[in-house]
Amino acid sequence: MSASEGRVTPDNIEEALGRWLRSPGEKDRVFPKGKKVEVVFLVEAVNALLLRTEGVEDITLFKLPGTEYEVPAILPEKLQAVSRRRMLAYLRRFRDNDPGKLAVHLKALAEVCTYEKKSGGQSSGVKVGFAKAEETKEKPAEWNCYVQPPGGDARNATDVGMDGFCPACALFGAVIDGEKLKGLGNESIGLKSRVEFDPAVAFLDQEKTVVGYTHNKVADGVSWTGQGLYMEHHVAPGTVFAGKVTLEDVTPAELKAFLATLSAIDRLGGRERLFGGVRVHLVAVRGGSYETVSALGIAKKLAERYGGAEYPPGVEEVKRAVVEELGEGFKEVDGEKFRKLVDADETWDSLWRDTVDYDRQVVERVMGLLGKTCR
């Protein structure tokens, strides 16, 4: 489909994906039902990228099966981490734009469940809720959630700053323990990520996509250059990567917020403030009970088309080629309309509402496993 009105937009996404989305307030939403949404996208390098795994000059390269090409790739953990950080940034902006709306959600999460505790013949109601929600429900402007790297005073943990209940934690996964959930005691539970990235794979050989840049340092205190010359290898601007991500058991609000976040990513890789400029282009979506395509498979098809080309194809041409190669059931996406959702507070308010319902069900199930019944 080529007409803009035939593409999937925020307004028609529920109609387009139908039964493959979970409903807000649905009973047992915390249990998987195998409802998957495949999202195919392209990552276009608009600046030199530093996509390395180890060493100073290494670039992450994959051997493209069935071809003679060794191509650059963006590892899934990089895409996952950048998406999570970007979503957290938009959640903070929503907090700053309207703390009053956030306060409503924090108050609901501060007292999720009440159960009766008997001691010495006396019964008392025990309130269960998330610790950080309790701390910030009256001062929502102080709410925050972030991933803190290990080291120093971080107690050798990577989730010191994570609250365990916000939309990013509910969607990308978190560990909830007694410090995060009052009333859980010494127990801990893990929320599995419902976002599953493939590595994003380029389709042109490294000879056309990886270049060596000579960098120049300026000596301190003087204006001379040439005091330190060194070379790094970068992915060349204009390189296009085929990407795919699968979301499991998400509501319309969760899917819209994720697509807005993904489409707005504009930097990734090492030293991304100097290099790392990218543009993410949403291509197509498909709902189903199983996955039908992979980023690697799409890259192989593109390599068959363009591997011998003298000049790399433009991203719009690549997008049209991907649409032609995708199987039945995929529908084109109007990426620009999803990108604009990042500035709409309703996007994040709706996401919070669905997350509160999800967290409530998680807590009720956990309390049930501990032999406690929520009133």
ROSE-300978 format. One line per field, with one value per residue: residue in one letter; x, z, y of N, C-alpha, C in turn. Coordinates in steps of 0.001 Angstrom, whole numbers. Example, Ala and Ser with C-alpha at 12.3 -4.5 7.8 and 13.67 -1.06 7.14 Angstrom:
BEGIN
type <- (A	S)
n_u <- (13190	12850)
n_w <- (7800	7080)
n_v <- (-5690	-2250)
ca_u <- (12300	13670)
ca_w <- (7800	7140)
ca_v <- (-4500	-1060)
c_u <- (13200	12900)
c_w <- (7800	7870)
c_v <- (-3300	30)
end
This chain:
BEGIN
type <- (M	S	A	S	E	G	R	V	T	P	D	N	I	E	E	A	L	G	R	W	L	R	S	P	G	E	K	D	R	V	F	P	K	G	K	K	V	E	V	V	F	L	V	E	A	V	N	A	L	L	L	R	T	E	G	V	E	D	I	T	L	F	K	L	P	G	T	E	Y	E	V	P	A	I	L	P	E	K	L	Q	A	V	S	R	R	R	M	L	A	Y	L	R	R	F	R	D	N	D	P	G	K	L	A	V	H	L	K	A	L	A	E	V	C	T	Y	E	K	K	S	G	G	Q	S	S	G	V	K	V	G	F	A	K	A	E	E	T	K	E	K	P	A	E	W	N	C	Y	V	Q	P	P	G	G	D	A	R	N	A	T	D	V	G	M	D	G	F	C	P	A	C	A	L	F	G	A	V	I	D	G	E	K	L	K	G	L	G	N	E	S	I	G	L	K	S	R	V	E	F	D	P	A	V	A	F	L	D	Q	E	K	T	V	V	G	Y	T	H	N	K	V	A	D	G	V	S	W	T	G	Q	G	L	Y	M	E	H	H	V	A	P	G	T	V	F	A	G	K	V	T	L	E	D	V	T	P	A	E	L	K	A	F	L	A	T	L	S	A	I	D	R	L	G	G	R	E	R	L	F	G	G	V	R	V	H	L	V	A	V	R	G	G	S	Y	E	T	V	S	A	L	G	I	A	K	K	L	A	E	R	Y	G	G	A	E	Y	P	P	G	V	E	E	V	K	R	A	V	V	E	E	L	G	E	G	F	K	E	V	D	G	E	K	F	R	K	L	V	D	A	D	E	T	W	D	S	L	W	R	D	T	V	D	Y	D	R	Q	V	V	E	R	V	M	G	L	L	G	K	T	C	R)
n_u <- (853	546	-560	-915	-3152	-3725	-1954	-780	-1620	-1519	-4233	-5647	-4581	-5538	-7646	-6216	-4557	-6166	-7196	-4718	-3756	-3633	-6234	-6850	-7308	-8021	-8678	-6241	-4068	-1389	-513	1029	-336	532	305	1564	3330	4963	7466	8914	11738	13986	17330	19019	22201	23159	25313	28780	29134	30014	30233	31178	32477	34634	37880	39673	39422	37596	34735	31429	30786	28974	28935	27192	24947	25098	26136	28927	29544	30672	29192	28289	26674	24080	23890	21337	21106	22044	20094	17892	18667	18967	16354	14937	16107	15401	12592	12287	13197	11119	9065	9906	9677	6918	6254	7293	5766	3142	2764	579	-1086	634	797	-1643	-1354	845	-191	-2062	-347	1071	-536	-1439	-2550	-4319	-4068	-5139	-3573	-2927	-2147	-1372	-4055	-5204	-6359	-5105	-4944	-2759	-950	72	2427	4341	7573	8913	6821	5269	7003	6975	4384	3054	4681	5171	6914	9395	9658	11499	13114	15720	18465	21241	24657	26943	29385	31507	29517	27312	26589	27212	25153	22823	20388	19826	18584	16111	12555	10809	8138	7256	6177	8365	9757	7745	7413	9981	11130	12050	13448	11727	11840	11845	12691	11675	8961	6756	5922	6562	8622	11397	11279	11636	10809	10833	10162	9659	11060	8957	9702	11462	14268	15770	19205	20133	20860	23207	23385	25296	28666	31498	33499	32184	30862	32274	34625	37890	38685	40825	41618	42149	43867	43905	46464	46611	46074	47296	47020	47803	47520	47655	48941	48156	47454	45162	43513	40202	37771	34728	31202	30028	28405	25099	24831	22535	20561	18766	16118	14327	11761	9986	6995	5336	2139	999	-772	-2856	-2055	499	1835	1662	3144	5620	6297	6396	8589	10654	10762	11728	14353	17569	20289	22976	25332	28944	30527	28486	27736	29505	29632	27406	24848	21601	18726	15602	13423	10198	8737	6845	4156	2945	494	259	475	2928	6364	7394	9376	12848	15423	17869	17123	15790	17901	19502	17922	17977	20679	20906	19701	21146	23829	25858	25813	27049	26808	25561	22086	19431	17576	14780	14371	15281	13381	11057	11825	11976	9293	8233	9414	8416	6249	2839	306	1701	1598	2023	3551	2886	5349	6006	3748	3626	6000	5412	3869	5428	5429	2953	1087	-1015	-327	1545	165	-1924	-363	682	-1738	-2456	-244	-444	-2654	-1558	589	-884	-2159	104	1055	-1142	-1103	1391	1067	-888	607	2149	363	-1499	-4429	-5629	-7645)
n_w <- (0	-788	-500	1764	3435	3687	5461	8677	11506	14553	15038	13819	14695	16467	15081	12916	14005	15625	17236	18228	20181	23672	26005	27876	31367	31134	32409	34076	32659	33097	32456	29798	26518	24073	22129	19609	18214	15409	14451	11851	10979	9852	10372	9798	9249	9937	10671	11352	12815	15839	16400	18327	19930	21461	22259	20669	17953	16899	15053	15319	13529	11324	9684	6799	6257	3558	1775	521	2163	4901	7368	9081	12328	14701	17978	19809	22562	22691	21237	22856	25293	24561	23738	26134	27787	26349	26501	29257	29422	28159	29912	32152	31183	30860	33573	34422	32882	33816	36867	38494	37164	37139	39859	40487	39459	40932	43534	43327	42976	45305	47220	46539	47323	50025	52819	55374	58487	61112	64490	67692	68265	67279	64466	61684	59060	56372	54286	50941	48658	46217	47050	46123	44956	47172	48454	46773	46131	47128	46290	43378	41515	42248	41548	39960	37690	36795	35166	36808	36384	37514	40230	42343	44679	44002	44896	43440	41667	38941	38924	40767	40756	39693	39771	39598	38872	36948	33552	31841	33305	33512	30853	29721	31587	34956	38244	41127	44506	48142	48873	46958	46836	49274	51880	50636	51808	52100	49610	46006	42687	39124	36404	33183	30165	27683	25233	22417	20714	17519	16359	14559	11159	8665	5026	3130	2238	4468	3175	1881	3872	6222	7452	7941	10163	10670	13602	15361	17987	20083	21591	25097	26337	24248	20769	18940	16601	15917	17972	18873	16978	15893	14840	14235	13479	11774	11174	8067	7237	5900	5706	5921	8135	8597	10765	13390	15768	18292	20047	22921	24050	24469	25180	23263	24041	25106	22843	21084	22510	22605	19847	19240	20821	19725	17069	17470	18259	18004	18345	18805	19850	20477	22040	21453	21490	19935	17605	16162	15187	14101	12180	12655	10840	10726	9246	8797	10318	11974	13308	15196	16138	16109	15129	11944	10329	10248	11201	10132	7983	6363	5780	4259	1950	1004	479	-1722	-3611	-3620	-3133	-5076	-6014	-7257	-5886	-2606	-1908	-1438	1599	1288	-1020	-110	1845	289	-1018	1134	1929	-311	14	2379	4057	3815	5556	6796	7405	6173	7919	9137	10007	10772	12023	14342	15542	16275	18511	20772	21878	22912	25761	26433	25369	27211	29587	29115	28842	31438	32824	31851	32777	35563	35996	35118	36947	39299	38963	38893	41560	43015	42167	43119	45884	46210	45728	47986	49826	50657	50542	48611	49561)
n_v <- (-1188	2213	4701	7417	7482	4822	3763	2581	4390	6404	6783	4692	2325	390	-731	-1724	-3714	-5176	-8083	-8705	-7124	-6388	-5637	-2673	-2987	-5600	-8848	-10815	-9776	-9844	-12332	-14065	-14282	-14906	-12917	-11154	-8374	-7533	-5298	-3652	-1797	822	1876	4730	5962	9151	10464	9767	6573	4917	1858	-303	-3266	-4348	-3067	-313	212	-1517	-2530	-3653	-6480	-8606	-11734	-12063	-14525	-16860	-15091	-13157	-11131	-9118	-7395	-4315	-4154	-3398	-4112	-5936	-5319	-2724	-1295	-1850	-643	2074	2662	2320	4297	6562	6477	6846	9467	10865	10275	11657	14233	14414	14268	16758	18513	18185	17671	17119	15258	13055	12593	11405	8809	7922	7908	5859	3706	3691	2563	-249	-2649	-4171	-6284	-8601	-8952	-11097	-11000	-11990	-12429	-10205	-8324	-6590	-4184	-4448	-2430	-2562	-1429	446	1531	3890	5229	5819	7574	9763	10506	12752	14701	14818	15954	15151	12563	9949	7707	5608	3976	2921	2614	-8	220	2275	3919	2524	74	-2157	-2797	-2701	-1507	460	2972	2415	2348	220	160	1990	2924	2288	338	-1609	-2323	-2824	-4449	-5415	-5938	-6663	-6152	-6428	-3893	-2274	-2867	-2472	-4691	-7019	-8324	-10487	-11524	-11655	-10684	-11067	-8982	-9786	-8532	-7195	-6449	-7254	-7115	-7690	-7929	-5032	-4983	-4197	-4182	-3931	-4602	-4304	-2896	-877	371	846	3082	4554	7091	9788	11350	14432	15878	18804	20629	21320	24601	25916	26847	25031	22387	18859	17610	15176	12615	10193	7172	6046	3568	3929	3547	4485	7591	7510	4799	2121	250	-2761	-3358	-5104	-5492	-7208	-6974	-8106	-8953	-6329	-3277	-967	1656	1196	240	2447	4387	3140	2962	5666	6387	4760	5715	8246	8117	9402	9282	7000	4443	4410	7236	9074	11731	13107	11593	9219	10095	9316	8277	6971	4984	3984	1157	-1051	-2951	-5929	-8055	-11076	-14595	-15683	-15110	-13868	-12776	-11765	-9430	-10130	-11792	-9926	-8208	-9918	-10256	-7636	-7415	-9075	-7515	-5082	-5506	-5517	-2956	152	2547	3269	2664	5106	5863	5940	4461	1991	1507	1128	-1203	-3015	-3156	-4459	-6945	-7975	-10284	-11558	-9800	-7750	-4255	-1004	1747	5001	6729	9362	10387	8881	9671	12279	11909	11971	14462	14801	15011	13306	10865	9816	9950	8116	5845	5606	5065	2503	1125	1304	-359	-2781	-3118	-3327	-5795	-7436	-7179	-8213	-10877	-11691	-11395	-13327	-15652	-15611	-16325	-14450	-12527	-9943	-7221)
ca_u <- (0	1415	-1253	-739	-4344	-3772	-937	-1146	-1375	-2015	-5692	-6273	-3731	-6341	-8363	-5268	-3969	-7285	-7154	-3352	-3431	-4333	-7153	-6648	-8243	-8297	-8350	-5046	-3215	16	-147	1181	-1294	1142	-112	2796	3327	6277	7706	10096	12189	15319	18167	19866	23294	23269	26638	29625	28747	31062	29514	32229	32242	35843	39012	39500	39111	36686	33347	30666	30546	28361	29017	25827	24878	24747	26749	30354	29677	30762	28455	28113	25414	23793	23469	20009	21162	22195	18776	17040	19066	18655	14892	14502	16526	14611	11255	12384	13311	9788	8271	10302	9108	5511	6252	7522	4674	1905	2960	-703	-1522	1495	468	-2776	-834	1706	-1035	-2642	702	1559	-1413	-2002	-3228	-4406	-4445	-5276	-2530	-3364	-1055	-1837	-5503	-5650	-6256	-4801	-4802	-1402	-987	1186	2595	5719	8232	9189	5531	4906	7886	6794	2980	2673	5637	5460	8025	10638	9729	12461	13516	16869	19363	22531	25700	27616	30643	31433	28522	26100	26373	27419	23883	22512	19013	19693	17650	14852	11458	10153	6712	6902	5951	9593	10015	6718	7550	11326	11532	12661	13398	11009	12143	11246	13028	10837	7549	6507	5081	7055	9587	12672	11038	11869	10237	11343	9257	10374	10843	8027	10285	12510	14938	16811	20268	19883	21933	23410	23335	26428	29913	32258	34292	31360	30139	33173	35720	38801	38783	41949	41182	43214	43723	44519	47232	46033	46691	47808	46123	48405	46920	48622	49622	47775	46682	44805	42494	39126	36906	33334	30230	29933	27088	24345	24612	21179	20444	17422	15848	13015	11502	8699	6396	4427	1040	963	-2011	-2678	-1286	1899	2392	1824	4247	6876	6588	6821	9946	11585	10907	12382	15764	18396	21714	23343	26711	29957	30804	27361	27590	30310	29226	26175	23570	20820	17296	14867	12261	9265	8357	5617	3809	2103	77	144	803	4319	7163	7488	10573	13955	16244	18895	16514	15536	19195	19945	17154	18482	22011	20715	19335	22038	25198	26805	25578	28217	26531	24535	20759	18860	16733	13421	14396	15395	12082	10152	12270	11593	7848	8027	9911	7700	5192	1435	-107	2362	957	2938	3359	3179	6256	6010	2635	3992	7062	4804	3231	6308	5129	1559	998	-1998	393	2202	-885	-2570	599	692	-2981	-2351	805	-989	-3479	-638	1289	-1834	-2335	1342	1088	-2174	-642	2499	487	-1544	1645	2612	-744	-2218	-5506	-5856	-9049)
ca_w <- (0	-918	-125	3172	4207	3885	6422	10091	12234	15927	15087	13351	15025	17093	13998	12051	14653	16150	18376	18653	21263	24930	26352	29204	32339	30865	33502	33870	31628	33390	31909	28338	25663	22761	21168	19200	17183	14787	13924	10993	10881	9311	11054	8827	9844	9393	11097	11535	13999	16485	16867	18642	21064	22271	21621	20223	16539	16459	14711	15364	12180	11158	8377	6306	5755	2154	961	752	2832	6338	7449	10427	13007	15983	18841	20400	23874	22468	20860	24042	26281	24055	23766	27518	28264	25676	27089	30571	29218	27862	31138	33006	30628	31254	34991	34559	32243	34607	38051	39062	36541	37615	41262	40518	39237	42052	44695	43092	43116	46679	47993	45518	47893	51491	53289	56829	59212	62467	65444	69068	68274	66705	63012	61207	57616	55910	52965	50074	47555	45778	47968	45524	44759	48486	48757	45866	45755	47495	45630	42137	40773	42667	41044	38904	37491	35904	35294	37302	36154	38738	40573	43340	45729	43410	45512	42430	41047	37782	38997	42014	40613	39063	40737	39500	38544	35901	32259	31293	34040	33164	29457	29427	32599	36198	39396	42237	45777	49314	48942	45993	47105	50708	52183	49946	52669	51488	48299	44832	41453	37929	35301	31930	29122	26605	24031	21992	19515	16736	15969	13296	10300	7375	3931	2247	2816	5238	2282	1501	5024	7336	7019	8983	10317	11454	14520	15730	19295	20229	22833	26136	26592	23021	19641	17953	16374	15560	19150	19055	15863	16073	13888	14657	12393	11968	10124	7247	7080	4764	5866	6374	8832	8715	12152	13731	17183	18574	21331	23345	24984	24778	24926	22265	24598	25208	21492	20563	23209	22176	18470	19306	21372	18751	15888	17834	18594	17053	18584	19452	19648	21332	21910	20603	21444	18812	16432	16584	14698	13302	11947	12636	9941	10874	7921	8754	11514	11763	14500	14993	17277	15974	14322	10547	9668	11112	10611	9332	6726	5543	5293	3184	748	509	-75	-3056	-4507	-3668	-2763	-6128	-6498	-7163	-4857	-1667	-2192	-454	2575	776	-1938	714	2486	-708	-1259	2296	1833	-1343	461	3558	3781	3956	6885	7198	6976	6262	9066	8971	11114	11217	12954	15639	16121	16865	19777	21922	22446	23376	27128	26514	25090	28415	30597	28796	29144	32891	33257	31557	33617	36919	35987	34991	38230	40301	38769	39315	43020	43486	41916	44034	47213	46195	45869	49365	50702	51156	49652	48609	49738)
ca_v <- (0	3376	5934	7740	7147	3383	3357	2502	5636	6303	6795	3449	1182	-662	-1385	-2422	-4886	-5940	-8990	-8978	-6208	-6630	-4549	-2083	-3520	-7021	-9755	-11645	-9180	-10127	-13635	-14015	-14991	-15098	-11890	-10499	-7336	-7368	-3954	-3572	-411	1047	2858	5420	6734	10503	10883	8592	5807	4141	666	-1256	-4150	-4348	-2405	1062	344	-2570	-2271	-4894	-6975	-9922	-12374	-12219	-15902	-17044	-14029	-12946	-9847	-8912	-6131	-3763	-4463	-2744	-5212	-5696	-4673	-1283	-776	-1950	360	3420	2822	2501	5624	7599	6481	7481	10910	11395	10168	12788	15461	14391	14639	18200	19247	18136	16831	16723	14005	11985	12334	10464	7463	7565	7587	4532	2704	3704	1676	-1130	-3812	-4257	-7621	-8666	-9655	-11410	-11134	-11929	-12359	-8950	-8209	-5239	-4105	-4132	-1817	-2936	-494	651	2463	5194	5897	6346	8706	10909	10733	14119	15600	14091	16551	14498	11175	9672	6323	5608	2830	3405	1607	-458	878	3339	3724	1947	-1232	-3186	-3155	-1861	-1008	1210	4074	1998	2291	-1084	211	2954	2271	1707	-900	-2594	-2740	-3330	-5408	-4938	-6832	-6031	-6816	-5808	-2469	-1558	-3130	-2642	-5850	-8206	-8996	-10860	-12111	-10799	-11213	-10417	-8688	-10016	-7534	-7544	-5854	-8183	-6604	-8352	-7002	-4327	-5472	-3534	-5150	-3692	-5062	-3305	-2051	271	927	1154	3957	4991	8542	10279	12402	15347	16521	20129	20684	22173	25898	26529	26643	24137	21074	17843	17088	13780	12078	8795	6742	5152	3119	4308	3241	5692	8217	6988	3359	1790	-1025	-3338	-3708	-5639	-5686	-7836	-6633	-9169	-8695	-4904	-2564	95	2777	776	158	3807	5050	2522	3372	7066	6389	4174	6571	9505	7901	10153	9070	5746	4033	5002	8680	9491	13192	13561	10820	8559	10610	8369	8539	5707	5019	2869	660	-1847	-3730	-7108	-8760	-12514	-15449	-16092	-14175	-14307	-12241	-11348	-8377	-10794	-12209	-8738	-7735	-10822	-9905	-6357	-7655	-9637	-6412	-3925	-5845	-5167	-1592	1027	3538	2820	3208	6011	5172	5790	3321	794	1309	522	-2578	-3824	-3379	-5474	-8238	-8459	-11242	-11179	-9374	-6511	-3013	130	2640	6423	6984	10753	10622	8312	10497	13475	11571	12184	15773	14825	14499	12225	9620	9317	9758	6839	4791	5450	4416	1069	561	1158	-1571	-3921	-3266	-3808	-7236	-8086	-7212	-9139	-12243	-11970	-11578	-14631	-16682	-15565	-16744	-13285	-12122	-8499	-6831)
c_u <- (881	742	-1136	-1946	-4470	-2783	-1477	-711	-1816	-3529	-6323	-5521	-4518	-7130	-7420	-4754	-4978	-6981	-5740	-2856	-4209	-5173	-6814	-7710	-8589	-7852	-7132	-4160	-1745	446	-55	82	-770	680	1097	2531	4755	6367	9000	10452	13576	16044	19120	20943	23361	24565	27490	29233	29940	30393	30529	31838	33444	36936	38661	38948	38083	35303	32621	30300	29920	28686	27591	25697	24450	25319	28244	30611	29839	30253	28391	26741	25314	23212	22141	20058	21359	20849	17831	17361	18712	17157	14401	14876	15703	13180	11275	12502	11943	8878	8640	9722	7619	5364	6365	6387	3422	2091	1651	-1224	-672	1158	-676	-2279	46	892	-1670	-1602	1290	734	-2151	-2915	-3254	-4807	-4457	-4156	-2989	-2150	-1601	-3335	-6066	-5451	-5966	-4625	-3392	-1493	274	1251	4062	6357	8431	7901	5057	5713	7512	5331	2500	3602	6095	6608	9355	10716	10792	12697	14663	17678	20735	23579	26363	28893	30443	30443	27253	25807	26408	26114	23606	21121	18775	18634	16312	13751	10718	8708	6361	6705	7197	9928	9009	6912	8900	11854	12203	12614	12748	11307	11502	11581	12144	9351	7361	5578	5556	8060	10884	12502	11462	11272	10823	10241	10051	10059	9853	8454	11483	13089	15761	18007	19879	21100	21999	23481	24426	27717	30664	33131	33533	30740	31030	34356	36592	38909	40025	41471	42385	42919	44422	45220	46590	46800	47251	46839	46694	47582	48027	49371	49273	46896	46385	43680	41471	38328	35453	32476	29957	28519	26403	24110	23223	21181	18981	17217	14475	12917	10112	8238	5350	3394	998	-418	-1783	-1830	191	2555	2627	3025	5589	7246	7017	8265	10956	11831	11648	13840	16627	19892	21904	24782	27656	30192	29713	27161	28434	29886	27784	24869	22864	19411	16624	13607	11397	8777	7001	5407	2928	1761	-63	490	2225	5034	7377	8746	11633	14715	17324	18341	16240	16845	19715	19225	17671	19877	21918	20405	20486	23506	26220	26665	26817	28052	25452	23176	20307	17855	15309	13328	14472	14057	11095	10529	11869	10104	7536	8407	9108	6532	3801	1134	564	1659	1932	2539	3692	4030	6225	4897	2921	5065	6474	4141	4115	6016	3707	1470	20	-1349	917	1218	-1597	-1652	661	-570	-2915	-1319	325	-1836	-2597	72	357	-2030	-1081	1370	69	-1745	489	1973	-226	-557	2180	1511	-1538	-3245	-5731	-7340	-9424)
c_w <- (0	-481	1366	3997	4437	4913	7840	10775	13681	16011	14689	13761	15679	16046	13142	12675	15410	17366	18876	19695	22506	25277	27721	30167	32146	32038	33117	32755	31864	32841	30391	27636	24235	21706	20831	18150	16675	14192	13121	10825	10241	10188	10018	9566	9174	9851	11144	12839	14521	17142	17182	19849	21998	21517	21115	18806	16046	16123	14756	13943	12234	9772	7917	5655	4286	1237	1257	1606	4340	6599	8892	10997	14288	16889	19533	21756	23757	22120	22057	25033	25834	24096	25175	28029	27627	26234	28469	30450	28959	29080	32112	32489	30931	32724	35148	33958	33100	35800	38657	38474	37013	39054	41386	40380	40389	43290	44538	43322	44526	47569	47021	46135	49415	51867	54815	57434	60649	63354	66855	69177	67711	65182	62638	59702	57234	54484	52189	48918	47230	46578	47355	45213	46065	48799	47958	45551	46081	46874	44325	41327	41134	42200	39958	38834	36498	36153	35660	37109	37461	38989	41610	44435	45211	43909	44477	41813	39894	37860	40255	41900	40027	40109	40699	39066	37382	34561	31647	31984	33653	31763	29185	30488	33801	37225	40540	43502	46920	49463	48019	46297	48588	50928	51511	50789	51941	50106	47190	43615	40273	36916	34003	30935	28090	25279	23630	20652	18839	16655	14664	12395	9013	6279	2889	2971	3511	4355	1875	2704	6197	6805	8213	8995	11143	12292	15027	17092	19285	21578	23816	26243	25369	21888	18597	17810	16057	16746	19417	17920	16128	15108	14578	13430	12748	10863	9374	7263	5806	4821	6450	6975	8820	10153	12330	15238	17327	19958	21668	24327	25424	24462	23821	22789	24702	23832	20916	21204	22784	20760	18411	19781	20351	17581	16191	18246	17544	17304	19217	19113	20626	21002	21074	20570	20328	17519	16672	16064	13789	13089	11849	11795	10197	9498	7946	10073	11119	13109	14211	16247	17191	15063	12919	9836	10714	10416	9725	7979	5795	4956	4157	1878	145	-103	-1478	-4074	-4723	-3411	-3798	-6648	-6302	-6053	-3923	-2010	-1083	426	2070	-212	-1157	1378	1520	-977	-107	2252	811	-856	1630	3174	4023	5399	7378	6610	7173	7392	8671	10163	11639	12222	14321	16315	16820	18210	20984	22598	22981	24769	27247	26223	26372	29562	30365	29123	30646	33371	33032	32456	35041	37004	35931	36324	39305	40180	39177	40833	43561	43299	42865	45445	47295	46362	47279	50366	51290	50116	49753	48739	48688)
c_v <- (1226	4667	6163	7324	5649	2891	3316	3796	5454	6219	5464	2192	46	-1431	-2231	-3713	-5733	-6786	-9274	-7985	-6608	-5407	-3983	-2621	-4982	-7895	-10596	-11093	-9493	-11485	-13550	-14809	-15132	-14117	-11028	-9414	-7194	-5961	-3983	-2102	-366	2067	3438	6214	8099	11170	9623	7894	5021	2937	-421	-2106	-4164	-3595	-1022	1117	-662	-2029	-3611	-5306	-8362	-10444	-12641	-13601	-15964	-15993	-13982	-11714	-9991	-7501	-5625	-4134	-3647	-3810	-4894	-5019	-3163	-654	-783	-840	1772	3666	3068	3891	6730	7639	7130	8997	11530	11298	11285	14095	15542	14783	16151	19017	19287	17207	16351	15425	12832	11615	11334	9034	7008	7194	6208	3439	2662	2777	758	-2168	-3689	-5682	-7622	-9489	-9861	-11639	-10975	-11790	-11087	-8961	-6761	-5271	-3662	-3602	-2164	-1939	-332	1785	3842	5951	6518	7602	9953	11228	12139	15163	14953	14675	15903	13048	11064	8171	6338	4342	3355	2326	1184	313	1964	3003	3067	545	-2358	-3680	-2216	-1248	-176	2297	3694	1863	959	-1047	1123	2240	1656	403	-1988	-3143	-3401	-4287	-4765	-6061	-6072	-6830	-6043	-4345	-1651	-1710	-3406	-3830	-7109	-8973	-9269	-11475	-11136	-11479	-10447	-10195	-8831	-8915	-8063	-6916	-6698	-7715	-7688	-7410	-6327	-4549	-4653	-4599	-4917	-4055	-3921	-2411	-791	977	1305	1957	4310	6505	8865	11461	13178	15957	17885	20168	21667	23494	26588	26216	25698	22863	20076	17273	15622	13325	10608	8453	5846	4753	3416	3712	4541	6268	7703	5502	3112	386	-1480	-3787	-4303	-5808	-6304	-7418	-7686	-8631	-7235	-4330	-1534	1259	2422	747	1554	4507	4457	2956	4834	7160	5897	5125	7865	9332	8599	10030	7697	5396	4699	6470	9361	11000	13801	12888	10362	9101	9612	8908	7178	5876	3786	2454	-34	-2575	-4906	-7710	-10241	-13281	-15987	-15088	-14739	-13833	-11937	-10230	-8982	-11224	-11042	-8221	-8617	-10512	-8600	-6514	-8240	-8543	-5438	-4258	-5436	-3759	-725	2051	2997	3429	4158	5287	4996	4633	2008	474	648	-931	-3498	-4147	-4463	-6867	-8820	-9355	-10690	-10788	-8110	-5298	-1862	1072	4070	6859	8400	11020	10011	9144	11726	13186	11866	13520	15881	14207	13338	10872	9004	9145	8427	5672	4535	4727	2904	400	362	-108	-2817	-4178	-3801	-5317	-8010	-8246	-8205	-10585	-12623	-12208	-12929	-15762	-16742	-15920	-15611	-12863	-10623	-8212	-5795)
end
